[in-house]
Amino acid sequence: MRHLAIAMGLALTAAGCTVDLEGAACRTTGSTDDCPEGQACGTGLTCSRRAAACTPCIAARTACLAADPGSVYACSAEVDPACGTLAAPSGCGAGRVCSPTATGATCTCSAVTVDPAGAEAGTPCRYASIHAAFVQAQADGKPEVLLGGAAGQAYGEDAADRAGIAVPDGMTLRGDDVPPAPTGRVVVAAGGGEGIRLGAGAALRGVTVHRAASGPALGVRVTGASPAGGASLDGVVVDAGGAGGGFATGVLVEGSGAVAISGATVAGATTCGLEVSRADGDQAVAVTGGLLQGNAVGLRLLRGTLSAEGTRIFGSTGPGVQAVPAAGEAARLALRSSTVARGGNVGLHVQGLAELELTQVQVCLNAGRSQTIAGVTRTAGGLLALGNVGAAPALQANRFHGNGGDQVVIGGSSSAWSLASADCQGTGAAGPNVVAGYTAPGVGVASISSAVDVTRISWGSASFPALGTDYLQAATGSVTGSENYCEPVTTSPECPAAP
């Protein structure tokens, strides 16, 4: 009989048959390589059909459970050698949660928070310095660092932060308040080339930046943004409230890639509130809302493409907006639904732009500046536009009123300038331009060595618009279309009060 059994076994082997038994040893959990057909290697490193029907966990490997995020679990083969079970939880402790890793799971901070008082008290996941917090956040795979703890404490005064604060590429520094409360989250800029530097795709939200005594000249530098994800500022305040007074420049935007600035306030900068000087003229900056107040120059565009909508620019000692690129540089400006008011110089100074759009912009009660063009000297109060524009300038539904001298001065340009509108009854962005509130020797529109179409605009004169009273043309300048005008504005519109 023994010889017969051996003979039958050899015959089955020769025919390519196997006996479908479970429990064979295997080497890799979840693999089918070492197991008969229909079976897989289980947690206990034995083959079974049950292991093939589940996703076996790897023995001793750690994992997280959604039902208990504060603990790390370990895989065990003792209860269920086929599929394994997660057992023996290890609690992460206060302020920490289970987080997956490439090889299992570990406890990490639920949030990485800069809280000098909390760090001194030994509170878990609280750090005294912003630098140390970012090091931990990167190690834990967290995308952001929070400024938290008791509102009103100063951040950035730790020795590790005094050389300058950098927000790494793709990461965020923000106040932990909901809704944001930047006045309670004050970063003190003590040293380095700038108070805070934003890397590619980095973000700054809901914080205030103050200058320490002998602090840096620049408040926030945005540089190195990438085309895949530009940097952003949201609800940020950069002002002169620190011991060192105002920054020279509040916010400087350089580099490449789209940059978004929303609801920012920059006040008291001694050179410029917001300066845009990108890598080239195609790099875009979008400003939404916000306030630029009491800066030497409110908004300066040197290179790049800048659009600003709903932005308030008040009390600048120099031009409210200055868009004057250097020779050979490209700059494009679009200003919409914004106010430039109550400054000590001209409201808008533009020169040599590749593109210019002004739509529903109110420019009022700016003192003006003296400008000599082709031997003719005028005081420009609202808009001073010099030189050529690469594309036809687009000016619609704007209000220039109550500024010192001339409301609009256009000079030394071979470009076709038009203040014309299609319909006096147009509303919103389709409405006519308005020039009003001017007194002699100032006029509404002065054209010097330029051609300006003023068809269907509203003048600040109760009578027919007249040369020398409502408009002026000098040197080779010309003003056309004045005979076709909209209803006069005999009372200058109200200029908004300073915030």
C-alpha positions in Angstrom: 0.0 0.0 0.0 2.8 2.4 0.8 4.3 1.9 -2.6 0.9 2.6 -4.2 0.5 5.9 -2.3 3.9 7.0 -3.4 3.1 6.1 -7.0 -0.1 8.0 -6.9 1.7 11.1 -5.4 4.3 11.0 -8.2 1.5 10.7 -10.8 -0.3 13.8 -9.5 2.9 15.7 -9.4 3.8 14.7 -12.9 0.3 15.8 -14.1 0.9 19.3 -12.6 -1.7 19.0 -9.8 -1.5 20.5 -6.3 -3.3 19.7 -3.1 -5.4 22.8 -2.0 -4.4 23.0 1.7 -4.3 26.1 3.9 -1.7 27.0 6.4 1.4 26.9 4.2 4.1 29.4 5.4 4.6 32.6 3.3 6.9 35.6 3.5 4.9 38.8 2.6 1.6 39.8 4.1 -1.0 40.3 1.5 1.0 38.7 -1.3 -0.2 35.6 -3.3 3.2 34.7 -4.5 3.9 31.9 -2.0 0.3 30.6 -1.7 -1.9 28.2 -3.7 -4.4 29.7 -6.1 -7.2 31.6 -4.3 -5.2 32.1 -1.1 -3.1 35.0 0.2 -0.5 35.5 2.9 -2.1 36.6 6.1 -0.9 38.7 9.1 0.5 35.6 10.7 2.5 34.7 7.5 0.4 31.7 6.6 -1.7 31.2 3.5 -5.5 31.1 3.6 -8.6 31.9 1.5 -9.7 34.3 4.3 -6.6 36.4 3.9 -7.3 36.7 0.2 -10.8 38.1 1.0 -9.6 40.9 3.3 -6.7 43.3 3.5 -4.4 41.8 6.2 -2.5 44.3 8.3 1.2 43.8 8.8 2.1 42.4 12.2 3.5 45.0 14.6 2.9 47.8 12.2 1.1 50.9 13.7 -2.0 52.5 12.3 -4.7 55.1 13.1 -8.4 54.5 13.7 -10.9 57.2 12.7 -13.0 56.4 15.7 -10.1 57.1 18.1 -7.8 59.7 16.6 -6.0 60.3 19.8 -4.4 56.8 19.9 -1.9 54.8 17.8 -2.9 51.1 17.3 -0.6 48.1 16.5 -1.5 45.2 14.2 -1.5 41.8 15.9 -1.9 38.3 14.5 -2.9 36.7 17.8 -6.6 36.9 17.6 -6.9 36.7 13.8 -3.8 35.4 12.1 -5.5 35.7 8.6 -6.5 39.4 8.6 -5.0 40.6 11.8 -6.5 43.0 14.4 -5.6 46.5 15.6 -5.1 46.2 19.3 -3.1 47.6 22.3 -3.8 51.3 21.7 -1.2 53.8 22.8 -2.6 57.2 23.7 -1.0 60.2 22.0 -1.6 62.6 24.9 -2.9 66.2 25.1 -2.7 68.2 21.9 -1.5 65.3 19.8 -3.2 62.9 17.3 -2.5 59.8 15.3 -1.1 60.6 11.9 -0.3 58.1 9.1 3.3 57.8 7.9 4.9 55.9 5.0 5.5 52.9 7.2 2.6 53.1 9.7 1.5 55.8 12.1 2.8 58.0 14.8 1.6 60.7 17.2 1.9 64.3 15.9 0.7 67.7 17.1 -2.9 68.2 16.1 -1.8 71.8 15.4 1.6 73.4 15.6 1.2 76.6 17.5 3.4 79.5 18.4 2.5 80.5 21.9 5.4 81.9 24.0 3.5 81.8 27.2 2.2 78.2 26.5 5.7 77.1 25.6 7.1 78.5 28.9 4.4 76.6 30.8 5.3 73.4 29.0 2.1 73.0 27.1 2.4 70.3 24.4 2.8 71.4 20.8 3.4 75.1 21.9 6.6 76.8 20.7 8.3 80.0 21.7 9.6 80.7 18.2 8.0 80.8 14.8 11.2 79.2 13.3 11.0 76.2 15.7 7.3 75.8 15.0 7.9 75.5 11.2 10.6 72.9 11.8 8.2 70.8 13.8 5.3 71.4 11.3 7.5 70.2 8.4 8.6 67.1 10.4 5.0 66.3 11.2 3.8 67.0 7.6 1.5 69.8 8.7 0.9 72.6 6.2 0.6 75.5 8.6 1.8 77.1 11.8 -0.7 79.0 14.0 -0.2 82.0 16.2 -2.3 81.2 19.2 -2.5 81.3 22.9 -3.5 84.5 24.7 -4.3 87.3 22.3 -2.0 90.3 22.6 1.3 88.5 23.3 4.1 89.4 20.9 5.5 86.8 18.4 8.9 86.9 16.8 10.8 88.1 19.8 12.5 84.7 20.4 16.2 84.7 19.6 15.6 82.1 16.8 13.3 84.7 15.0 15.3 87.8 15.4 17.3 87.2 12.3 14.2 87.2 10.2 11.1 85.0 9.8 10.6 82.8 6.7 7.4 81.0 5.7 8.6 78.0 3.8 7.4 77.1 0.3 3.8 75.9 0.3 3.2 76.6 4.0 1.0 79.0 5.9 1.5 81.3 8.9 -1.8 82.5 10.4 -3.6 83.6 13.5 -5.7 80.9 15.0 -8.7 83.2 15.6 -12.1 82.5 13.9 -12.9 85.0 12.5 -9.4 86.4 12.0 -8.3 89.0 14.5 -5.0 90.3 13.3 -4.7 93.0 16.0 -4.2 90.3 18.6 -1.6 88.4 16.6 1.4 90.8 16.3 4.6 89.6 14.8 7.5 91.9 15.8 10.1 92.2 13.0 13.5 92.6 14.7 16.1 91.8 12.1 17.0 90.3 8.8 16.3 91.8 5.4 12.6 91.8 6.0 10.2 91.1 8.8 8.5 88.1 7.1 9.5 86.4 3.8 7.0 84.3 1.9 8.3 81.4 -0.3 6.7 79.8 -3.3 3.1 79.1 -2.6 3.3 80.4 1.0 0.6 82.3 2.7 0.2 84.8 5.5 -3.2 85.3 7.1 -4.8 87.2 10.0 -1.6 88.7 11.5 -0.2 92.1 12.1 3.5 93.0 11.4 5.2 95.7 13.5 8.7 97.0 13.3 10.9 96.7 16.4 13.3 99.4 17.3 16.2 99.2 14.8 14.1 96.6 12.9 14.3 95.9 9.1 13.3 98.5 6.5 10.9 96.0 4.8 7.8 94.6 6.4 6.8 91.6 4.2 8.6 90.3 1.2 6.8 88.0 -1.3 9.3 86.3 -3.5 10.0 83.1 -5.3 6.3 82.3 -6.0 5.8 79.4 -8.5 3.5 79.3 -11.5 1.8 76.2 -9.9 0.7 78.1 -6.8 1.5 81.8 -6.0 1.9 83.3 -2.6 -0.9 85.1 -0.8 -1.7 87.6 1.9 -5.1 87.7 3.5 -6.2 90.0 6.3 -2.7 91.1 7.0 -1.9 94.4 8.7 1.5 96.0 8.3 1.7 99.3 10.1 3.7 101.8 12.2 2.4 100.6 15.5 5.7 99.1 16.7 8.6 100.6 18.7 10.5 101.2 15.4 7.7 103.1 13.8 6.9 102.6 10.1 8.7 100.4 7.7 10.3 102.0 4.7 8.3 99.7 2.5 5.3 97.8 3.9 4.9 95.0 1.4 7.2 94.2 -1.6 6.1 91.7 -4.2 8.9 90.2 -6.4 9.5 86.9 -8.2 7.3 84.9 -10.5 3.8 83.3 -10.3 0.4 84.6 -9.4 0.2 86.5 -6.1 -3.1 87.3 -4.3 -3.5 90.0 -1.7 -6.9 90.3 0.0 -8.1 92.6 2.7 -4.6 93.9 3.6 -3.9 97.1 5.5 -0.5 98.9 5.1 -0.1 102.2 7.0 2.7 104.6 7.8 5.3 103.3 5.4 8.0 106.0 4.8 8.7 105.1 1.2 5.9 103.0 -0.1 3.0 101.0 1.2 2.8 98.3 -1.4 5.4 97.9 -4.1 5.2 95.6 -7.1 8.4 94.7 -8.9 8.0 91.3 -10.4 10.5 89.2 -12.4 8.9 90.4 -15.7 5.9 92.3 -16.9 3.7 89.1 -17.3 3.8 88.2 -13.6 0.5 89.0 -12.0 -0.6 90.5 -8.7 -4.3 90.6 -7.8 -5.2 93.0 -4.9 -8.8 92.7 -3.6 -10.1 95.2 -1.1 -7.7 96.5 1.5 -6.5 99.9 2.8 -3.3 101.8 2.0 -3.2 104.8 4.4 -0.7 107.4 5.3 2.1 106.0 3.3 4.6 108.1 1.3 3.4 106.4 -1.9 0.4 104.3 -1.5 0.8 101.8 -4.3 3.9 101.7 -6.6 4.1 99.5 -9.8 7.6 99.2 -11.3 7.3 95.9 -13.2 4.6 93.3 -13.6 0.8 93.1 -14.1 -1.2 94.6 -11.3 -5.0 94.6 -10.8 -6.6 96.2 -7.8 -10.3 96.1 -7.0 -12.2 97.7 -4.2 -9.0 99.1 -2.7 -8.9 102.4 -0.6 -5.8 104.6 -0.8 -5.9 107.5 1.6 -3.6 110.2 2.9 -0.5 109.5 0.9 2.2 112.2 1.2 3.3 111.4 -2.3 1.3 110.0 -5.2 -1.5 107.7 -4.2 -0.7 105.4 -7.1 2.5 105.6 -9.0 2.9 103.3 -12.0 6.1 104.4 -13.7 8.3 101.5 -15.0 11.9 102.1 -15.9 12.8 102.3 -19.6 12.6 98.9 -21.2 10.4 97.4 -18.4 6.8 96.3 -18.8 4.0 97.2 -16.4 0.3 96.8 -16.7 -2.2 98.5 -14.3 -5.9 97.9 -13.9 -7.6 99.8 -11.1 -11.3 99.2 -10.5 -14.0 100.3 -8.0 -11.3 101.9 -5.8 -10.8 105.3 -4.1 -7.6 107.4 -4.1 -8.3 110.4 -1.8 -7.0 113.1 0.5 -3.4 112.8 -0.4 -0.7 115.5 -0.3 0.3 115.0 -4.0 -1.3 113.8 -7.2 -3.8 111.0 -6.9 -2.6 108.9 -9.8 0.7 109.2 -11.6 1.1 106.9 -14.6 3.8 106.9 -17.3 5.0 104.5 -20.0 2.7 101.7 -19.2 2.0 98.7 -21.5 -1.7 98.7 -20.5 -3.9 101.0 -18.4 -7.4 100.5 -17.2 -9.3 102.8 -14.8 -12.9 101.8 -14.1 -15.2 103.3 -11.4 -12.2 104.9 -9.6 -12.9 107.9 -7.4 -10.0 110.3 -7.1 -10.7 113.3 -4.9 -9.2 115.9 -2.6 -5.6 115.3 -3.5 -3.4 118.3 -3.3 -1.7 117.8 -6.6 1.8 118.2 -7.9 3.5 120.7 -10.3 4.6 119.2 -13.7 6.3 120.8 -16.6 5.5 119.2 -20.0 6.8 120.7 -23.3 7.5 123.9 -21.5 4.0 124.1 -20.0 3.7 123.9 -16.2 0.5 122.7 -14.6 -0.6 121.4 -11.3 -2.0 117.9 -11.7 -4.4 116.8 -8.9 -6.4 113.8 -9.9 -4.6 112.0 -12.8 -1.2 112.7 -14.3 -0.7 110.6 -17.4 2.6 111.0 -19.2 4.1 109.3 -22.3 2.7 106.5 -24.4 0.6 103.5 -23.5 1.2 100.2 -25.4 -2.5 99.5 -25.8 -5.3 102.0 -26.0 -6.0 103.3 -22.4 -9.4 102.3 -21.0 -11.0 104.9 -18.7 -14.6 104.6 -17.9 -17.0 105.7 -15.1 -14.3 107.4 -13.1 -14.8 110.5 -10.9 -12.0 113.1 -10.6 -13.2 115.9 -8.4 -12.1 118.4 -5.8 -8.4 117.8 -6.4 -5.9 120.7 -6.5 -5.2 122.2 -9.9 -6.3 120.2 -12.9 -8.4 117.1 -12.4 -6.8 115.3 -15.3 -3.5 116.1 -17.1 -2.4 114.1 -20.1 0.9 115.0 -21.6 3.6 114.1 -24.0 1.8 111.2 -25.5 1.1 110.0 -29.1 -1.3 107.4 -27.7 -5.1 108.0 -28.4 -6.5 109.0 -25.0 -10.2 108.8 -24.5 -12.5 109.8 -21.7 -15.5 109.3 -23.9 -18.5 107.2 -23.0 -21.1 105.6 -25.3 -24.1 106.8 -23.4 -24.7 109.5 -20.8 -27.4 107.3 -19.3 -25.0 104.4 -18.7 -24.7 103.1 -15.1 -22.1 101.3 -13.2 -19.0 100.5 -15.2 -20.7 101.8 -18.3 -21.3 105.3 -16.9 -19.6 108.5 -18.1 -16.4 109.9 -16.6 -16.9 112.9 -14.3 -14.5 115.9 -13.8 -15.8 118.3 -11.2 -14.9 120.6 -8.3 -12.1 122.5 -10.1 -11.4 126.2 -9.6 -9.4 128.6 -11.8 -6.7 128.4 -12.8 -7.4 124.6 -12.6 -9.5 123.0 -15.3 -11.2 119.6 -15.7 -8.9 118.2 -18.5 -5.6 119.5 -19.6 -4.0 118.1 -22.8 -0.4 119.0 -23.5 1.2 117.6 -26.6 -1.5 114.9 -26.6 -4.9 114.2 -28.1 -7.8 113.6 -25.8 -11.4 112.7 -26.7 -13.9 114.0 -24.1 -17.1 113.1 -25.8 -20.0 112.5 -23.4 -18.3 113.2 -20.1 -19.8 115.2 -17.2 -18.1 118.6 -16.5 -18.1 120.7 -13.3 -19.6 123.6 -15.2 -23.2 124.8 -15.5 -22.5 126.1 -18.9 -21.3 124.8 -22.2 -17.7 123.3 -21.6 -15.3 126.0 -22.5 -11.6 126.2 -23.5 -9.6 127.7 -20.6 -12.3 127.1 -18.1 -13.2 123.4 -18.3 -10.4 122.2 -20.5 -7.0 123.3 -21.8 -5.0 122.3 -24.8 -1.3 123.4 -25.0 1.7 122.9 -27.2 0.4 120.4 -29.8 -2.3 119.1 -27.5 -6.0 118.8 -28.6 -9.3 118.2 -26.8 -12.1 117.0 -29.0 -15.8 116.2 -28.4 -16.5 118.9 -25.8 -19.6 120.0 -27.6 -21.2 116.6 -27.0 -21.4 116.5 -23.2 -23.4 114.9 -20.4 -25.4 116.7 -17.8 -23.1 119.0 -15.9 -22.0 118.3 -12.3 -22.4 121.7 -10.7 -21.8 120.3 -7.2 -18.7 118.2 -6.7 -19.5 114.7 -5.5 -18.8 113.9 -1.9 -15.3 112.6 -1.2 -15.2 109.8 1.4 -13.9 110.6 4.8 -10.5 109.0 5.8 -11.0 105.6 7.5 
